[in-house]
Amino acid sequence: MTVSSASRSSARHKVRLTGAPETLLMTLRAKALDARAARPILGDQTAAAWADAVDYDFGKLAGFGDALIAVRARQIDAWAQEFLRAHPHATVLQLGCGLDTRFHRLAPGPGVLWVDVDVPEVMDLRKRLCDERPGYRMIASSVTDPGLWPLLTDSLPPDRRANEPVLVIAEGLFEYLREAEVKQILNEVTARFGSGVVLFDVMNSFAVKGARKSLKETTGAVHQWAVDDPAAVDRLDPRLRRVRALPLFASRYVQRAPASARFVYTLLRFIPPFRTMLQVLHYRF
């Protein structure tokens, strides 16, 4: 049984993360701030409770686009909900899940098997905040570990792998990997599952260069993969077919951002290279 956020929030958990794993606290902070807003984009109260339960100086993470992080999550949520409505017995793999609470936000039906994956030090923290339950699993592994994929597929019944589609979500992950690593992950997904959808975000070279110094000084993390044209992503796996490439500034959920941020985001939508600095991609296979 999942332990409720409220029952766990009385214990504050010390965080000892560096590099890319530490960036999960940026997204947790953004979602917690959004949950406390008068007009939230996500309204994720579980994220707010988890942020309260973590012993960490969130103040040092200010200035990394809190509203955009919430917009990105809401856009991916919308696409995931669309998929789950059509496939109530699907498998969901969320790679590099961090402390994301998407499983709690979307509350998928009993026919869905949801698997969250992240490195052991992140999963150790996550397991102090929530538990596995029927239909929900957590796996401690790097997404670049070749052993992850047989572990994932061997734990699924063959008929589920072959007959039920998979939804793969990689939010805020691929920009920290090399292109060859992203390609390998996509190839593993399409080789091991019969059909499905892959959702993830990318940053262009302008965004990667602009954030490099502050990101490294704050967390030690480094963005490695930049995407200036989604056509380059299309070529990474011949089975993948792009459904949408949506600049984040063009997401309908920007309209729920605070007025000051909404004004800026609306302007940036029409100014290259800002227009495509952040995109969310939707693929089918």
Sequence and secondary structure as in RCSB ss.txt:
>XXXX:A:sequence
MTVSSASRSSARHKVRLTGAPETLLMTLRAKALDARAARPILGDQTAAAWADAVDYDFGKLAGFGDALIAVRARQ
IDAWAQEFLRAHPHATVLQLGCGLDTRFHRLAPGPGVLWVDVDVPEVMDLRKRLCDERPGYRMIASSVTDPGLWP
LLTDSLPPDRRANEPVLVIAEGLFEYLREAEVKQILNEVTARFGSGVVLFDVMNSFAVKGARKSLKETTGAVHQW
AVDDPAAVDRLDPRLRRVRALPLFASRYVQRAPASARFVYTLLRFIPPFRTMLQVLHYRF
>XXXX:A:secstr
    HHHHTTS EE    SGGGGHHHHHHHHHHHHTSSS SS  HHHHHHHHTEES GGGGTTS HHHHHHHHHH
HHHHHHHHHHH TT EEEEET TT  HHHHH   TT EEEEEE HHHHHHHHTT   BTTEEEEE  TT TTHHH
HHHHTS HHHHHHS EEEEETT GGGS HHHHHHHHHHHHHHSSSEEEEEEEE HHHHHHHHHHHHHHH      
  S HHHHHTT TT EEEEEEEGGGSGGGGGS HHHHHHHHHHTTSTTGGGSEEEEEEE 
